Amino acid sequence: MMKIQLGMQGDIPLRTKAPGTYEWWYFDAVDEVRELAVTIILFDGMPMSPYWLEALPDAQAEEYGGYAVSVYRKGNKIAGFVHHTKDNCIQYEQDALSIKMGDVSMKRSQNGEYTITIDTYFEDCAQSLKASFTCKPIIMDDTNEQIGEGNHCWRLIAPICGFEGELLLRQYQDIVETMQFSGHGYHDCNSGDDALDADYDDWYWGRVPLDEQQTLIYYHYPACSRHDVFSIAFIADKQLGLQRLQSCSIEEKKRALTLSLMTIARSIEIHGTIDHKTLHLRIQQSEALEIGPFYYRYLITAEDENQVCMPFHGISEYFNAHRLRSRFVQILIKTPIQRL
């Protein structure tokens, strides 16, 4: 159902030139002290775009490149930009990667560190963002292990990162606020060669630090008419590296209706073993960050089996791929997704 690739080689562009193929690079980070969070996605083909869906099965990724950038403070979205662009370029040579999607650029140096620059300003725009970040992976796994098979590939590249930078919010040409950012981050990549709902209806993904040393990462596909439940989770440890939970099971709890009329679990419970030790964690929604017509992004915290809450926040998403086929949803998201 889904292929999983582990390691820094997951950054290497894999997309073929065949119609319908896509690839995206995802970063997120949380600054606990300033109560800030950011998500940054660069798309080589945007499979959740209504323009992309209308062009299937002949959609060419080069025609539908783009980016999505969001900034959150104290649970509120204070800046967000989603754009298609044909001003795109991807280069990979000798472990150095450079990606430009319009106003957003990402470069990975040969030592594995990332720099991200953003400048969404254009003439007469009401709001824009200028930002620069450095992302330094703390775990650099080069095993390049692969798990499973499927049309969609999740490439877990850097589960624990140091993430620092500066953000400038502008109204028209005036800078209205400057913010520093220093926190914990995450990076992965996804690629595929079919529509997102080809194999599954919906899924949960998330990552949350358990302490200063360890971070939990999980993926969960609820059962549907086309497949059984699929759950996988990892513990990223700054000293021990990446370890997979054995006998992993994920249960959805406290299901409730969102404002966009999606029923999602407000809490999930994860069971498994590592090194023959039983692990039981409860992941709780802390604050809703963004409520979309087909996705729900939120801050999470983790509790251990004794209901002790960890003092860190992570980011999780619920994604309903089946909703992308709704004509009403496509009309809704055509407005914010501009074609530049």
Rosetta silent file (secondary structure, phi, psi, omega in degrees, C-alpha in Angstrom):
SEQUENCE: MMKIQLGMQGDIPLRTKAPGTYEWWYFDAVDEVRELAVTIILFDGMPMSPYWLEALPDAQAEEYGGYAVSVYRKGNKIAGFVHHTKDNCIQYEQDALSIKMGDVSMKRSQNGEYTITIDTYFEDCAQSLKASFTCKPIIMDDTNEQIGEGNHCWRLIAPICGFEGELLLRQYQDIVETMQFSGHGYHDCNSGDDALDADYDDWYWGRVPLDEQQTLIYYHYPACSRHDVFSIAFIADKQLGLQRLQSCSIEEKKRALTLSLMTIARSIEIHGTIDHKTLHLRIQQSEALEIGPFYYRYLITAEDENQVCMPFHGISEYFNAHRLRSRFVQILIKTPIQRL
SCORE:     score description
SCORE:     0.000 S_00000001
   1 L     0.000  -41.970  177.191    0.000    0.000    0.000 S_00000001
   2 E  -142.184  136.161  175.071    2.846    2.401    0.809 S_00000001
   3 E   -91.922  141.882  179.749    6.570    2.206    0.288 S_00000001
   4 E  -124.186  130.992  177.103    8.785    3.602    3.050 S_00000001
   5 E  -121.620  132.326 -179.012   12.378    4.714    2.573 S_00000001
   6 E  -111.475  139.838  174.063   14.637    5.588    5.503 S_00000001
   7 L   116.750  164.810 -175.544   17.772    7.701    5.381 S_00000001
   8 H   -65.809  -19.747  178.154   19.294   10.855    3.929 S_00000001
   9 H   -69.344   -9.885  176.767   19.234    9.426    0.410 S_00000001
  10 H   -63.612  -16.153  176.834   15.495   10.055    0.471 S_00000001
  11 H   -72.890  -21.393 -175.191   16.245   13.612   -0.653 S_00000001
  12 L   -63.448  124.266  179.940   17.439   12.392   -4.059 S_00000001
  13 L   -58.387  129.421 -177.298   14.800   13.308   -6.682 S_00000001
  14 L  -115.606  -15.335 -171.921   13.123   10.115   -7.900 S_00000001
  15 L   -60.037  133.576  173.950   10.200   11.336   -9.963 S_00000001
  16 L   -82.777  175.547  179.818   10.110   10.091  -13.535 S_00000001
  17 L   -87.822    4.451 -178.361    8.879   12.241  -16.402 S_00000001
  18 L   -67.292  146.075  177.176    5.734   10.165  -16.785 S_00000001
  19 L   -58.984  145.785  175.918    2.392   11.998  -16.504 S_00000001
  20 L    87.190   -5.138  178.813    0.788   11.856  -13.065 S_00000001
  21 L   -86.515  151.359 -176.905    4.012   11.549  -11.083 S_00000001
  22 E  -149.543  166.286  179.782    4.735   13.940   -8.225 S_00000001
  23 E  -160.578  139.171  174.192    7.221   14.620   -5.449 S_00000001
  24 E  -142.802  149.826  179.710    7.313   16.987   -2.472 S_00000001
  25 E  -111.797  124.902 -171.956    9.805   18.007    0.224 S_00000001
  26 E  -118.819  135.048  173.622    8.301   18.790    3.642 S_00000001
  27 E  -130.566  143.009  166.453    9.742   20.648    6.642 S_00000001
  28 E  -142.121  161.880 -179.783    8.133   21.617    9.934 S_00000001
  29 E  -157.913  151.083  178.144    9.413   23.139   13.153 S_00000001
  30 E  -128.910  128.689  172.647    8.155   24.230   16.577 S_00000001
  31 E  -103.066  102.967 -174.591    9.648   26.986   18.736 S_00000001
  32 L   -65.988  -38.179 -175.241    8.404   26.086   22.219 S_00000001
  33 L   -68.490  -46.912 -177.232    9.616   29.304   23.883 S_00000001
  34 L   -89.474   -1.469  179.955    8.047   31.749   21.401 S_00000001
  35 L    57.191   43.972  178.187    5.027   29.484   20.755 S_00000001
  36 E  -112.472  153.742  172.532    5.660   29.546   17.005 S_00000001
  37 E  -145.947  147.861  177.597    5.345   26.800   14.404 S_00000001
  38 E  -136.056  148.369  168.589    6.092   26.684   10.684 S_00000001
  39 E  -130.807  137.866 -177.732    5.423   24.260    7.842 S_00000001
  40 E  -136.133  125.427 -179.788    7.162   24.513    4.466 S_00000001
  41 E  -132.167  130.121  173.880    6.434   22.293    1.446 S_00000001
  42 E  -110.959  124.504 -173.728    7.999   22.417   -2.012 S_00000001
  43 E  -108.427  125.917  165.097    6.007   20.565   -4.670 S_00000001
  44 E  -102.995   81.919 -165.640    7.285   19.091   -7.913 S_00000001
  45 L    93.001  121.586 -175.710    3.725   18.367   -8.976 S_00000001
  46 L  -110.803   93.918 -169.621    0.991   19.235   -6.451 S_00000001
  47 L   -71.614  -10.285  175.389   -1.305   16.182   -6.198 S_00000001
  48 L   -99.379    4.565  178.440   -3.877   17.895   -3.950 S_00000001
  49 L   -78.833  135.901  176.689   -4.328   20.824   -6.329 S_00000001
  50 H   -63.521  -30.148  177.528   -7.666   20.967   -8.193 S_00000001
  51 H   -66.435  -40.694  176.424   -5.785   22.081  -11.296 S_00000001
  52 H   -62.451  -46.599 -177.652   -3.630   18.943  -11.071 S_00000001
  53 H   -62.974  -38.177  178.392   -6.677   16.723  -10.562 S_00000001
  54 H   -65.800  -29.375 -177.519   -8.418   18.231  -13.572 S_00000001
  55 H   -84.570  -13.959  179.248   -5.351   17.494  -15.708 S_00000001
  56 L   -62.925  146.049    5.839   -5.112   13.820  -14.709 S_00000001
  57 L   -87.943   11.955 -174.422   -4.162   11.373  -16.147 S_00000001
  58 L  -103.625   11.454 -177.033   -2.018   13.716  -18.256 S_00000001
  59 L   -62.371  129.237  177.367   -0.803   16.085  -15.517 S_00000001
  60 L  -105.162  127.073 -175.098    2.860   16.996  -15.928 S_00000001
  61 H   -56.487  -36.541 -178.078    4.693   17.887  -12.718 S_00000001
  62 H   -60.871  -26.492 -178.980    6.658   20.672  -14.424 S_00000001
  63 H   -85.923  -12.860 -173.661    3.390   22.468  -15.115 S_00000001
  64 L  -132.195   37.712  170.944    2.155   22.171  -11.524 S_00000001
  65 L   -69.319  166.395  178.922    5.127   22.947   -9.308 S_00000001
  66 E   172.416 -170.323 -179.867    4.481   25.083   -6.266 S_00000001
  67 E  -151.199  159.060  173.120    4.859   25.669   -2.568 S_00000001
  68 E  -138.402  123.179 -178.980    2.852   25.916    0.642 S_00000001
  69 E  -129.004  131.489  177.438    4.144   27.922    3.599 S_00000001
  70 E  -135.180  143.450  176.342    2.326   28.482    6.905 S_00000001
  71 E  -125.884  131.549 -177.995    3.306   30.313   10.100 S_00000001
  72 E  -125.600  144.448  175.046    1.432   29.796   13.365 S_00000001
  73 E  -137.234  126.240 -179.816    1.621   31.575   16.707 S_00000001
  74 L    50.411   41.021  176.479   -0.154   30.393   19.856 S_00000001
  75 L    83.237   -1.414 -179.987   -2.314   28.083   17.763 S_00000001
  76 E  -110.468  140.218  176.554   -3.371   30.758   15.249 S_00000001
  77 E   -79.029  118.070 -178.148   -2.311   30.972   11.637 S_00000001
  78 E  -105.421  -10.776  175.839   -0.687   34.381   11.144 S_00000001
  79 E  -160.078  140.789  178.188    0.608   33.878    7.586 S_00000001
  80 E  -157.488  137.012 -176.652   -0.074   31.388    4.816 S_00000001
  81 E  -142.763  127.402  176.611    0.816   31.144    1.139 S_00000001
  82 E  -132.739  117.868 -176.149   -0.039   28.439   -1.421 S_00000001
  83 E  -140.977  143.320  162.631    0.989   29.030   -5.025 S_00000001
  84 E   -84.247  150.908  175.103    1.567   27.196   -8.272 S_00000001
  85 L  -155.229  144.321  172.324    4.593   28.328  -10.233 S_00000001
  86 L   -97.277   -2.153  176.040    6.400   27.393  -13.417 S_00000001
  87 L   -84.943   78.033 -175.469    9.527   29.144  -12.126 S_00000001
  88 E  -134.784  152.407 -179.125   11.029   25.948  -10.790 S_00000001
  89 E  -156.562  134.536  177.525   14.372   24.186  -10.831 S_00000001
  90 E  -129.593  125.201  178.931   15.706   21.010   -9.173 S_00000001
  91 E  -133.312  135.482  176.579   19.392   20.107   -9.190 S_00000001
  92 E  -137.201  125.372 -179.510   21.178   17.258   -7.424 S_00000001
  93 E  -156.448  127.166  175.779   24.882   16.604   -7.674 S_00000001
  94 L    50.531   52.288  176.879   27.425   14.985   -5.321 S_00000001
  95 L    69.032    3.429  176.140   25.056   14.926   -2.317 S_00000001
  96 E  -103.056  130.803 -176.645   24.183   18.623   -2.777 S_00000001
  97 E  -122.135  136.467  177.198   20.532   19.394   -3.553 S_00000001
  98 E  -133.853  125.446  179.519   19.013   22.651   -4.752 S_00000001
  99 E  -130.226  129.697  174.107   15.282   23.187   -5.246 S_00000001
 100 E  -125.370  122.601  173.762   13.560   26.388   -6.302 S_00000001
 101 E  -124.778   86.734 -179.744    9.787   26.632   -6.501 S_00000001
 102 L    63.244 -115.750 -174.677    8.990   30.253   -7.245 S_00000001
 103 L   -80.989   -2.929 -174.812    9.364   32.295   -4.046 S_00000001
 104 E  -122.618  129.796  178.126   10.741   29.408   -1.972 S_00000001
 105 E  -127.958  145.396  176.161   14.194   27.854   -2.303 S_00000001
 106 E  -134.332  133.957  176.301   15.844   25.020   -0.421 S_00000001
 107 E  -129.267  134.725  173.248   19.475   23.959   -0.582 S_00000001
 108 E  -112.479  123.421 -179.416   21.106   20.957    1.053 S_00000001
 109 L   -79.530  172.386 -179.282   24.878   21.136    1.362 S_00000001
 110 L   -65.512  -22.136  177.403   27.187   18.146    1.085 S_00000001
 111 L   -87.680    4.981  173.853   27.352   17.950    4.891 S_00000001
 112 L    90.165    4.993  178.738   23.586   17.472    5.045 S_00000001
 113 L   -90.536  147.277 -176.318   22.560   20.900    6.346 S_00000001
 114 E  -111.743  143.149  167.145   19.634   22.770    4.780 S_00000001
 115 E  -122.951  134.837 -178.591   19.050   26.447    4.112 S_00000001
 116 E  -125.368  128.327  177.906   15.547   27.628    3.226 S_00000001
 117 E  -123.544  140.831 -176.020   14.747   31.090    1.897 S_00000001
 118 E  -136.662  133.495  171.971   11.278   32.535    1.370 S_00000001
 119 E  -152.421   99.272 -173.235   10.136   35.840   -0.122 S_00000001
 120 L   -93.437   10.289 -176.409    6.493   35.944   -1.249 S_00000001
 121 L   -68.972  137.363  164.872    6.388   39.671   -1.991 S_00000001
 122 L  -144.468  162.941 -171.822    4.988   40.923   -5.276 S_00000001
 123 L   -57.029  130.115  176.414    3.752   44.369   -6.223 S_00000001
 124 L    70.454   13.332  176.747    0.594   45.488   -4.404 S_00000001
 125 L   -74.590  140.602 -175.424    0.282   42.273   -2.376 S_00000001
 126 L   -73.281  -37.973  179.645   -1.492   42.904    0.931 S_00000001
 127 E  -137.765  141.603  176.190    0.603   40.483    2.996 S_00000001
 128 E  -147.812  165.047 -178.221    3.935   38.811    2.351 S_00000001
 129 E  -129.758  132.287  169.637    6.581   36.855    4.189 S_00000001
 130 E  -120.370  128.220 -176.018   10.347   37.032    3.989 S_00000001
 131 E  -152.624  154.804  171.920   12.207   34.373    5.946 S_00000001
 132 E  -140.854  138.884 -177.755   15.414   32.395    6.097 S_00000001
 133 E  -135.498  151.196  165.253   16.036   29.196    8.043 S_00000001
 134 E  -116.650  137.605 -178.656   18.810   26.742    8.685 S_00000001
 135 E  -125.822  116.122 -175.975   17.868   23.134    9.356 S_00000001
 136 E  -115.114  106.234  178.175   20.530   20.867   10.841 S_00000001
 137 E   -61.441  135.173  177.761   19.678   17.160   11.048 S_00000001
 138 L   -92.616  -31.911  173.037   20.741   15.583   14.323 S_00000001
 139 L  -108.394  120.454  177.867   20.211   12.035   13.064 S_00000001
 140 L  -119.755   92.695 -174.756   21.783   11.365    9.666 S_00000001
 141 L   -94.524  118.939 -178.688   20.891    7.795    8.743 S_00000001
 142 L  -108.018   19.068 -178.929   22.499    6.572    5.522 S_00000001
 143 L   -69.621  -27.196  179.345   21.239    2.974    5.623 S_00000001
 144 L    55.553   41.353  179.277   18.682    3.757    2.903 S_00000001
 145 L   -72.192  144.312  176.997   16.426    0.937    4.141 S_00000001
 146 E  -122.284  139.421 -178.417   13.188    0.310    2.231 S_00000001
 147 E  -128.994  131.864  170.953    9.979   -1.154    3.644 S_00000001
 148 L    75.252 -178.381  179.861    6.873   -2.283    1.768 S_00000001
 149 L  -139.383  155.884  177.421    5.520   -1.571   -1.699 S_00000001
 150 L   162.644  170.337  179.914    2.990    0.851   -3.129 S_00000001
 151 L   -73.520  -25.638 -178.997    2.267    3.734   -5.483 S_00000001
 152 E  -108.707  138.385 -179.426    3.103    6.282   -2.796 S_00000001
 153 E  -121.173  123.922  173.701    6.509    6.485   -1.107 S_00000001
 154 E   -98.895  120.956 -176.367    7.118    8.160    2.260 S_00000001
 155 E  -112.078  101.149 -177.840   10.803    9.016    2.635 S_00000001
 156 E   -82.802  107.987 -168.405   11.724    9.659    6.267 S_00000001
 157 E  -103.515  -55.999 -174.923   14.917   11.695    5.995 S_00000001
 158 E  -135.725   87.734 -174.839   15.613   13.792    9.106 S_00000001
 159 E   -73.053  -19.499  175.529   13.288   12.990   12.036 S_00000001
 160 E  -132.658  123.730 -179.528   15.132   15.278   14.472 S_00000001
 161 E  -136.568  151.665  162.410   16.562   18.638   13.388 S_00000001
 162 E   -88.280  135.381 -171.842   17.709   21.888   14.907 S_00000001
 163 E  -133.567  116.894 -177.591   15.746   24.658   13.201 S_00000001
 164 E  -135.968  152.761  178.171   16.667   28.349   13.424 S_00000001
 165 E   173.927 -168.382 -179.352   15.871   31.479   11.462 S_00000001
 166 E  -138.582  141.163  179.359   14.231   34.863   11.130 S_00000001
 167 E  -125.078  137.467  174.801   10.812   35.857    9.763 S_00000001
 168 E  -122.207  118.862  174.565    9.632   39.250    8.536 S_00000001
 169 E   -93.770  134.079 -178.152    5.910   39.842    8.059 S_00000001
 170 E  -125.405  145.456  167.519    5.000   42.644    5.663 S_00000001
 171 E  -114.690  117.170 -169.343    1.850   44.527    4.772 S_00000001
 172 L    54.436 -119.979 -178.318    2.319   45.884    1.284 S_00000001
 173 L   -98.925   -0.864 -174.024    5.913   47.175    1.402 S_00000001
 174 E   -95.997  132.161  173.779    6.084   47.818    5.134 S_00000001
 175 E   -76.844  122.007 -177.815    7.640   45.392    7.621 S_00000001
 176 E  -104.665  -17.919  179.117    5.149   45.075   10.472 S_00000001
 177 E  -161.525  139.221  173.756    6.874   42.413   12.549 S_00000001
 178 E  -119.705  131.137 -177.313   10.217   40.636   12.819 S_00000001
 179 E  -128.744  138.202  170.628   10.446   37.316   14.640 S_00000001
 180 E   -91.502  152.913 -178.189   13.356   35.087   15.599 S_00000001
 181 E  -137.268  131.637  175.680   12.866   31.329   15.513 S_00000001
 182 E  -151.465  115.562 -176.379   14.751   28.564   17.329 S_00000001
 183 E  -164.844 -163.120  179.131   13.265   25.139   17.856 S_00000001
 184 E  -101.175  140.972 -174.166   13.042   21.473   16.949 S_00000001
 185 E  -130.906 -178.567 -174.568   12.304   20.427   13.389 S_00000001
 186 E  -154.912  150.625  178.324   11.549   17.545   11.041 S_00000001
 187 E  -148.797  133.411  171.188   12.015   16.770    7.334 S_00000001
 188 E  -144.443 -179.627  178.609   10.673   14.138    4.965 S_00000001
 189 E  -141.552  148.555  178.127    9.848   13.681    1.298 S_00000001
 190 E  -132.083  146.751  177.789    6.937   12.013   -0.505 S_00000001
 191 E  -150.391  159.268  179.791    6.582   10.801   -4.064 S_00000001
 192 E  -171.094  175.443 -177.565    4.145    8.799   -6.144 S_00000001
 193 L  -134.138   22.697  178.837    2.773    7.985   -9.549 S_00000001
 194 L  -152.310  169.002  177.813   -1.000    7.929   -9.006 S_00000001
 195 L   -58.631  149.099 -175.713   -3.751   10.016   -7.433 S_00000001
 196 L   -61.739  -28.559 -179.572   -3.487   10.258   -3.634 S_00000001
 197 L   -93.862   14.684 -178.510   -6.782    8.430   -3.172 S_00000001
 198 L   -66.406  -34.769 -175.054   -5.807    5.575   -5.506 S_00000001
 199 L  -114.390  -17.729 -174.343   -4.887    3.242   -2.631 S_00000001
 200 L  -154.087  161.441 -178.445   -6.434    4.727    0.514 S_00000001
 201 L   -91.756  -46.193 -174.446   -9.099    7.114    1.769 S_00000001
 202 E  -154.691  168.636  178.922   -7.440    8.904    4.674 S_00000001
 203 E  -159.808  161.973  170.791   -4.500    8.832    7.082 S_00000001
 204 E  -116.438  138.578  172.540   -2.914   10.270   10.211 S_00000001
 205 E  -135.327  149.066  176.342    0.711   11.338   10.393 S_00000001
 206 E  -167.800  162.352  173.092    2.560   12.983   13.234 S_00000001
 207 E  -147.510  138.038 -178.157    5.819   13.594   15.031 S_00000001
 208 E  -151.401  131.684  175.027    6.352   14.727   18.617 S_00000001
 209 E   -65.863  138.130  175.692    9.420   14.891   20.906 S_00000001
 210 L   -92.595  -30.423  175.962    9.133   12.617   23.931 S_00000001
 211 L  -163.728 -166.422  179.885   12.054   14.271   25.716 S_00000001
 212 L   -67.452  -16.335 -172.045   15.314   16.011   24.856 S_00000001
 213 L  -103.313  -34.538 -167.653   16.633   12.732   23.443 S_00000001
 214 E  -125.536  148.229  174.260   13.801   11.025   21.571 S_00000001
 215 E  -130.918  137.912  175.291   11.090   11.830   19.021 S_00000001
 216 E   -95.852  135.579  174.633    8.121    9.684   18.022 S_00000001
 217 E  -128.928  135.056 -177.503    7.058    9.542   14.352 S_00000001
 218 E  -143.210  154.360  172.250    3.960    7.635   13.201 S_00000001
 219 E  -134.723  136.022 -177.259    1.795    6.930   10.154 S_00000001
 220 E  -143.018  122.758  173.496   -1.657    5.378   10.423 S_00000001
 221 E  -107.709  111.438  174.849   -4.123    4.366    7.698 S_00000001
 222 L   -62.078  153.475  178.264   -7.558    3.446    9.084 S_00000001
 223 L   -64.808  145.383  173.944   -9.198    0.414    7.507 S_00000001
 224 E  -143.771 -173.543 -175.324  -11.508    1.063    4.562 S_00000001
 225 L   -65.239  -18.023 -174.977  -13.260   -0.998    1.894 S_00000001
 226 L  -101.567  -14.838 -178.569  -10.015   -1.308   -0.102 S_00000001
 227 E  -159.551  160.234  174.193   -7.497   -2.261    2.586 S_00000001
 228 L   -77.357  171.124  176.982   -6.974   -3.317    6.173 S_00000001
 229 L   -63.025  142.431  176.621   -5.609   -0.970    8.821 S_00000001
 230 E  -132.514  126.085 -178.668   -1.921   -0.115    8.418 S_00000001
 231 E  -136.274  138.742  176.445    0.145    1.409   11.235 S_00000001
 232 E  -148.036  144.623 -179.526    3.852    2.093   11.577 S_00000001
 233 E  -148.447  153.207 -179.892    5.869    4.093   14.100 S_00000001
 234 E  -134.598  151.911  167.259    9.493    4.912   14.854 S_00000001
 235 E  -111.643  119.964  174.247   11.465    6.309   17.754 S_00000001
 236 E   -95.380  121.018 -177.481   14.286    8.599   16.668 S_00000001
 237 E  -116.138  130.856 -175.342   16.986    8.679   19.349 S_00000001
 238 L   -61.356  -24.151  178.806   19.858   11.172   19.196 S_00000001
 239 L  -102.466  -39.656 -173.571   22.315    8.461   20.288 S_00000001
 240 L   -93.082   -9.604 -179.359   20.750    5.210   19.058 S_00000001
 241 E    84.974 -150.666 -174.714   19.399    6.466   15.730 S_00000001
 242 E   -99.055  126.449  179.445   16.085    5.382   14.233 S_00000001
 243 E  -125.911  133.697  179.379   14.276    2.366   15.690 S_00000001
 244 E   -87.269  137.392  173.174   11.026    0.873   14.427 S_00000001
 245 L   -70.779  127.198  175.316    8.298   -0.137   16.866 S_00000001
 246 E   -87.345  151.165 -179.036    7.663   -3.849   16.569 S_00000001
 247 E    51.882   43.466 -175.282    4.105   -5.215   16.763 S_00000001
 248 E   -73.542  134.402  171.554    2.884   -1.654   16.317 S_00000001
 249 E  -136.503  143.309  179.574   -0.812   -0.902   16.701 S_00000001
 250 E  -128.573  125.808 -179.391   -2.558    2.478   16.639 S_00000001
 251 E  -113.694  135.440  177.317   -6.072    3.021   17.973 S_00000001
 252 E   -87.484  132.868 -178.197   -8.223    6.055   17.263 S_00000001
 253 E  -129.836  159.109  173.808   -9.933    7.563   20.307 S_00000001
 254 E    52.168   55.952  179.731  -12.311   10.455   21.071 S_00000001
 255 E   -70.008  137.715 -177.541  -13.655   10.846   17.556 S_00000001
 256 E  -149.570  162.454 -177.740  -15.294   14.216   16.917 S_00000001
 257 E   -90.942  132.541  176.251  -16.543   16.367   14.068 S_00000001
 258 L   -86.160  171.577  177.661  -14.382   19.242   12.806 S_00000001
 259 L   -63.670  -23.927  177.445  -15.707   22.552   11.520 S_00000001
 260 L   -92.596   15.587  173.508  -15.116   21.222    7.988 S_00000001
 261 L    64.491   34.865  169.975  -17.381   18.220    8.808 S_00000001
 262 L  -105.866  136.668  177.742  -14.642   15.601    8.959 S_00000001
 263 E   -93.230  116.575 -177.192  -14.787   13.056   11.760 S_00000001
 264 E  -131.251  162.850  177.596  -11.314   12.595   13.225 S_00000001
 265 E   -83.911  125.118  176.033   -9.716   11.123   16.334 S_00000001
 266 E   -78.685  -15.674 -179.618   -8.736   13.755   18.902 S_00000001
 267 E  -144.686  143.826  172.884   -6.525   11.181   20.576 S_00000001
 268 E  -131.789  149.346  178.354   -4.671    8.100   19.388 S_00000001
 269 E  -115.606  131.467 -176.868   -2.984    5.354   21.374 S_00000001
 270 E  -115.457  126.461  178.319    0.199    3.717   20.137 S_00000001
 271 E  -121.278  145.562  176.121    1.367    0.322   21.362 S_00000001
 272 E   176.079 -176.415  178.406    4.528   -1.538   20.407 S_00000001
 273 E  -132.247  146.589  172.222    7.871   -2.841   21.577 S_00000001
 274 E  -134.821  125.756 -178.302   11.470   -1.684   21.179 S_00000001
 275 L    53.787   40.555  177.755   14.340   -3.898   22.341 S_00000001
 276 L    66.431   13.746  175.758   11.729   -6.195   23.924 S_00000001
 277 E  -105.586  132.289 -178.480   10.413   -3.311   26.046 S_00000001
 278 E   -75.229  135.783  178.755    6.715   -2.469   25.842 S_00000001
 279 E  -122.242  129.616  177.250    5.824    1.064   24.803 S_00000001
 280 E  -134.073  114.579 -178.277    2.392    2.630   25.331 S_00000001
 281 E  -126.957  142.887  174.170    1.864    6.266   24.342 S_00000001
 282 E  -113.386  124.174 -179.948   -1.227    8.412   24.079 S_00000001
 283 E  -102.098  121.891 -175.962   -1.088   11.264   21.559 S_00000001
 284 E  -114.048  140.348  172.570   -3.445   14.116   22.393 S_00000001
 285 E   -69.430  132.098  178.339   -4.513   17.057   20.283 S_00000001
 286 E   -98.951  -57.400  179.809   -3.315   20.267   21.921 S_00000001
 287 E  -145.375  139.466  172.984   -4.417   23.036   19.545 S_00000001
 288 E   -75.063  128.689  177.719   -5.897   23.124   16.060 S_00000001
 289 E   -95.299  -41.170 -174.861   -3.578   24.977   13.693 S_00000001
 290 E  -155.444  129.351 -179.268   -5.493   24.756   10.431 S_00000001
 291 E  -114.485  101.598 -179.098   -8.866   23.329    9.469 S_00000001
 292 L  -101.010  172.273 -179.379   -9.018   22.676    5.744 S_00000001
 293 L   -71.258  -17.849  179.033  -11.704   21.059    3.580 S_00000001
 294 L  -134.477    2.742  179.579   -9.620   17.868    3.215 S_00000001
 295 E  -146.410  161.354 -179.247   -6.980   18.127    5.944 S_00000001
 296 E  -142.939  113.461 -178.002   -6.645   19.038    9.622 S_00000001
 297 E  -107.477  134.851 -174.680   -3.300   20.178   11.027 S_00000001
 298 E  -152.732  155.829  173.023   -2.840   20.400   14.783 S_00000001
 299 E   -79.721  146.109 -179.131   -0.343   20.545   17.630 S_00000001
 300 E  -132.287  158.732  169.351    0.008   17.401   19.728 S_00000001
 301 E  -128.878  163.425 -179.330    1.485   16.270   23.017 S_00000001
 302 E  -118.474  142.256  173.904    2.403   12.769   24.194 S_00000001
 303 E  -120.428  144.416  176.035    1.519   10.986   27.432 S_00000001
 304 L   -86.490 -175.575 -175.764    3.159    7.831   28.787 S_00000001
 305 L   -65.019  -16.482  177.599    1.344    4.827   30.298 S_00000001
 306 L   -96.096   12.731  179.362    1.154    6.674   33.634 S_00000001
 307 L    62.818   28.450  174.082   -0.643    9.622   31.974 S_00000001
 308 L   -87.922  121.189 -176.606    2.390   11.851   32.460 S_00000001
 309 E   -83.618  131.841  177.583    2.363   14.510   29.725 S_00000001
 310 L   -73.842  144.508 -174.160    5.654   15.264   27.977 S_00000001
 311 L   -85.276   36.500 -178.792    6.577   19.002   27.978 S_00000001
 312 L  -133.199  155.946  175.311    6.919   19.263   24.187 S_00000001
 313 L  -114.180  142.155  173.287    4.623   19.921   21.246 S_00000001
 314 E  -121.812 -176.872 -179.823    4.703   18.177   17.900 S_00000001
 315 E  -120.234  136.506  177.978    2.753   18.529   14.666 S_00000001
 316 E  -133.708  157.478  176.996    0.201   16.089   13.319 S_00000001
 317 E  -138.791  141.021  165.501   -2.085   15.981   10.299 S_00000001
 318 E  -108.057  132.245 -175.423   -5.226   14.160    9.317 S_00000001
 319 E  -128.990  123.832  178.458   -5.616   13.974    5.545 S_00000001
 320 E  -108.326   93.484 -176.697   -8.780   12.847    3.739 S_00000001
 321 H   -66.932  -29.621 -178.816   -7.693   12.087    0.183 S_00000001
 322 H   -61.674  -32.330 -178.401  -11.175   10.925   -0.798 S_00000001
 323 H   -67.792  -20.294  179.587  -12.475   14.475   -0.319 S_00000001
 324 H   -62.350  -19.955  179.941  -10.208   15.751   -3.078 S_00000001
 325 H   -81.432  -11.128 -179.625  -12.672   14.245   -5.563 S_00000001
 326 L   -71.341  127.512  179.123  -15.478   16.500   -4.321 S_00000001
 327 H   -64.121  -35.519  178.967  -16.262   19.230   -6.819 S_00000001
 328 H   -63.836  -43.420  178.727  -17.280   21.500   -3.954 S_00000001
 329 H   -64.310  -41.515  179.782  -13.897   21.001   -2.230 S_00000001
 330 H   -61.512  -39.615  177.871  -12.047   21.649   -5.476 S_00000001
 331 H   -65.837  -39.627  179.672  -13.877   24.950   -5.930 S_00000001
 332 H   -60.376  -43.518 -173.590  -13.060   25.932   -2.337 S_00000001
 333 H   -90.214   -3.934  174.489   -9.332   25.394   -2.709 S_00000001
 334 H   -70.601  -30.399 -178.400   -9.024   26.933   -6.152 S_00000001
 335 L   -64.724  -52.034 -178.677   -9.346   30.381   -4.622 S_00000001
 336 L   -74.783  -22.808  179.563   -6.288   30.301   -2.320 S_00000001
 337 L   -86.248   98.137 -179.361   -4.138   28.328   -4.774 S_00000001
 338 E   -87.009  149.147  176.633   -3.043   31.000   -7.208 S_00000001
 339 E  -103.073  113.076 -176.358   -1.346   30.239  -10.478 S_00000001
 340 L  -103.778    0.000    0.000    1.689   32.506  -10.954 S_00000001
